[in-house]
């Protein structure tokens, strides 16, 4: 009879819990089994219970094979509208993986499963493992979990949003991962099984950004005739309607004529998707 330890992702399955105990099953000399008499019965009509093996006289494993299997990614979800212009990638692995040494720079989002031509690699200066994940991992004897949340910071989110071919739906959201991403919880510290850019993994669920952008500041250069607009997230200059802009003499203009709605001014022709957009006043 073969007893299979659960190793299918999630939190605190039997396989992970065993590996948290660093002195258990590290080799044959530390692999013993005790058994309750209620564990199994034979095929007799009497249903004879198995003979109990006491924890004080446990049976040593006849064969021991150490964990040499690389951890793998089962699935991931991407929320592009998390909080304060950040995103959240929730990754589920087939076993607990190390959180302390988790390398977000091994993560790249790309628009197709087979090419990194349109892609954004996460950076350690912007993205990181979430505080919630770290706090939960730190409750374990070894800081590792089967589900890890990665906060995609503003800088990396700006790069993603700037690339209009990337992460616009599940069909343009793929993830490649390097082997340096993390390792498992075994004493062998088996490195993660890389997902190459030529066979990137498609997102399971994608939550798109539904938060409206805000204008946070603006400036006016009367010498050059330029109005500079600064938003709190990336915007598409091709969608700007200059007639929606009104220049006025105070915060409340009321019925005063000291205000002007732009008519013939145009967006800077060199403008691309960005947080800062310039409007060229017509002369």
C-alpha positions in Angstrom: 0.0 0.0 0.0 1.3 3.5 -0.9 0.3 6.5 1.1 0.6 9.7 -0.9 1.4 13.0 0.9 -0.6 15.9 -0.4 1.5 18.1 -2.6 -0.8 20.2 -4.7 -0.4 23.7 -3.6 -2.2 25.8 -1.0 -1.4 26.4 2.6 -0.1 23.9 5.2 -0.7 20.6 3.5 1.0 17.4 5.0 4.0 17.5 2.7 4.8 21.1 3.6 4.2 20.6 7.3 6.7 17.7 7.3 9.3 19.9 5.7 8.8 22.6 8.2 10.1 20.1 10.8 13.8 20.2 9.8 14.8 17.1 11.7 12.0 14.9 10.2 12.6 12.7 7.1 15.9 14.3 6.3 17.4 10.9 5.7 16.6 7.2 6.4 18.0 7.5 9.9 15.3 10.0 10.7 12.4 8.4 9.0 10.2 6.3 11.3 6.4 5.5 11.3 4.0 4.7 14.1 0.5 3.4 13.4 -2.8 3.4 15.3 -4.8 0.1 15.3 -7.7 1.9 13.7 -5.6 2.7 10.6 -6.6 -0.2 8.4 -8.3 -3.6 8.6 -7.7 -6.8 6.6 -10.1 -8.5 4.1 -11.5 -10.9 6.6 -15.2 -10.7 7.4 -14.0 -10.1 11.0 -12.4 -6.8 9.9 -9.3 -7.5 11.9 -7.5 -4.3 12.8 -3.9 -3.8 12.1 -1.4 -4.4 14.9 -0.6 -1.1 16.5 3.0 0.3 16.2 3.7 2.4 19.2 5.4 5.8 18.9 7.9 4.4 21.3 8.9 1.6 19.0 8.2 3.1 15.5 9.2 1.3 12.4 12.1 2.6 10.3 11.6 3.2 6.6 12.9 0.3 4.4 13.7 2.7 1.6 14.3 6.4 1.7 14.5 8.7 -1.3 15.2 12.4 -0.6 13.3 15.3 -2.2 15.1 16.2 -5.4 12.0 17.5 -7.3 12.0 21.2 -8.3 8.9 23.2 -7.1 6.6 24.3 -9.9 3.9 27.0 -10.5 0.4 25.7 -10.6 -1.4 28.9 -11.5 -1.5 32.7 -10.9 -3.9 35.5 -10.9 -3.2 39.2 -11.6 -5.1 42.1 -10.3 -4.2 45.4 -12.1 -6.3 47.5 -9.8 -5.0 46.7 -6.3 -4.4 49.9 -4.4 -2.6 53.2 -5.1 -1.8 52.3 -8.7 -0.2 49.0 -7.7 -1.0 45.5 -9.0 -1.1 42.1 -7.2 0.1 38.8 -8.6 -1.1 35.8 -6.5 1.0 32.7 -7.3 0.1 29.1 -6.3 2.9 26.5 -6.2 2.7 22.8 -5.9 4.6 23.0 -2.6 5.8 25.5 -0.1 8.6 27.7 -1.4 11.0 30.0 0.3 9.7 33.5 0.9 12.7 35.2 2.4 14.8 34.7 -0.7 12.0 35.1 -3.2 13.4 37.0 -6.3 10.8 39.2 -8.0 13.3 40.1 -10.7 13.0 36.6 -12.1 9.4 37.5 -13.1 8.5 38.8 -16.5 5.0 39.5 -17.9 4.7 39.2 -21.7 1.9 39.5 -24.3 2.2 36.0 -25.9 3.2 32.6 -24.7 6.1 32.2 -27.1 7.8 35.6 -27.3 9.2 38.2 -24.9 9.2 40.9 -27.6 6.4 42.7 -25.8 7.3 42.2 -22.1 8.0 43.9 -18.8 10.4 42.4 -16.2 9.6 43.2 -12.6 12.3 45.2 -10.6 13.2 44.9 -7.0 13.1 48.7 -6.6 9.4 48.7 -7.4 7.9 45.3 -6.8 8.1 42.9 -3.8 6.5 40.1 -1.8 3.5 41.5 0.0 3.7 42.2 3.8 0.8 39.8 4.3 2.7 36.9 2.7 5.9 37.7 4.7 4.0 38.0 8.0 2.3 34.6 7.4 5.5 32.9 6.3 7.3 34.2 9.5 4.9 32.2 11.6 6.5 29.0 10.2 9.6 27.4 11.5 11.0 28.1 8.0 9.7 31.1 6.1 7.9 29.4 3.2 4.4 29.1 1.8 2.5 27.5 -1.1 0.7 30.7 -2.0 2.7 33.9 -2.5 1.4 37.4 -3.2 3.7 39.8 -5.1 2.9 43.5 -5.1 3.6 45.0 -8.6 4.8 48.5 -7.7 3.9 51.8 -9.4 7.0 51.9 -11.5 6.5 48.4 -12.9 2.8 49.0 -13.3 3.5 52.2 -15.3 5.7 50.1 -17.7 3.0 47.5 -18.1 0.3 50.2 -18.8 2.5 52.0 -21.2 2.7 48.9 -23.3 -0.8 48.8 -24.8 -0.2 45.3 -26.2 0.4 43.9 -22.8 -2.1 42.7 -20.1 -5.2 44.0 -21.8 -7.0 40.7 -21.3 -6.2 37.0 -20.5 -5.1 36.5 -24.1 -2.2 39.0 -23.7 -1.1 38.2 -20.2 1.6 35.5 -19.8 4.3 35.0 -17.2 7.8 33.7 -17.5 9.9 32.8 -14.5 13.6 32.2 -14.0 14.9 29.4 -11.8 16.3 32.0 -9.3 12.7 32.9 -8.4 12.8 30.7 -5.2 13.5 27.2 -3.9 11.6 24.6 -2.0 11.7 24.0 1.8 13.7 20.8 1.6 17.3 20.5 2.9 18.3 20.2 -0.8 16.8 23.6 -1.5 15.7 22.5 -4.9 15.6 25.5 -7.3 12.3 26.5 -8.9 11.5 24.9 -12.3 11.9 27.8 -14.7 9.1 28.8 -17.1 10.9 30.0 -20.2 9.7 32.9 -22.3 9.1 30.5 -25.2 6.5 28.7 -23.2 5.2 31.3 -20.8 2.2 30.6 -18.6 -1.2 32.2 -19.2 -2.9 34.0 -16.4 -5.8 32.2 -14.8 -7.8 35.3 -13.9 -7.1 39.0 -14.8 -8.8 41.9 -13.0 -8.4 45.0 -15.2 -7.9 48.5 -13.9 -11.3 50.2 -13.4 -10.0 53.2 -11.3 -10.4 56.6 -13.0 -7.2 58.7 -13.3 -6.9 62.0 -11.5 -5.1 65.2 -12.5 -2.7 65.9 -9.7 -1.0 69.1 -11.0 -0.5 71.2 -14.0 1.7 74.0 -15.3 1.5 76.8 -17.8 4.4 78.2 -19.9 3.2 81.4 -21.5 6.5 81.9 -23.4 6.2 78.5 -25.2 2.4 78.3 -25.1 2.4 74.9 -23.4 0.0 73.5 -20.8 1.6 70.5 -18.9 -0.8 68.0 -17.3 0.4 65.5 -14.6 -1.9 62.5 -13.8 -1.7 60.0 -11.0 -1.4 57.1 -13.5 -0.6 56.4 -17.2 -3.1 58.0 -19.7 -3.4 57.7 -23.5 -2.7 61.1 -25.1 -4.6 60.0 -28.2 -7.8 60.1 -26.2 -7.5 63.6 -24.8 -10.2 66.0 -25.9 -8.7 69.5 -25.6 -12.2 71.0 -25.5 -12.6 69.4 -22.1 -10.0 71.8 -20.7 -11.0 75.2 -19.3 -8.5 77.8 -18.2 -9.9 80.1 -15.6 -8.9 82.9 -13.3 -9.8 81.3 -10.0 -10.9 78.0 -8.4 -14.5 79.1 -8.8 -15.1 81.0 -12.0 -18.9 81.2 -11.8 -20.4 83.2 -14.6 -17.3 85.3 -15.0 -16.0 85.7 -18.5 -12.4 85.3 -17.1 -12.3 81.7 -18.3 -11.5 80.1 -21.6 -12.3 76.6 -23.0 -9.6 75.4 -25.4 -10.7 74.8 -29.0 -7.9 74.6 -31.5 -5.0 73.6 -29.3 -3.5 70.2 -29.8 -1.6 67.4 -27.9 2.1 67.3 -28.4 2.5 65.1 -31.5 5.5 63.3 -29.8 3.4 62.3 -26.8 3.1 58.6 -25.9 1.2 56.8 -23.1 2.5 58.6 -20.0 1.6 60.4 -16.7 2.7 63.7 -18.1 1.1 65.2 -21.2 1.7 68.5 -22.9 -1.0 70.6 -24.7 0.3 73.0 -27.3 -1.7 76.2 -27.3 -2.6 77.2 -30.8 -1.3 80.6 -32.0 
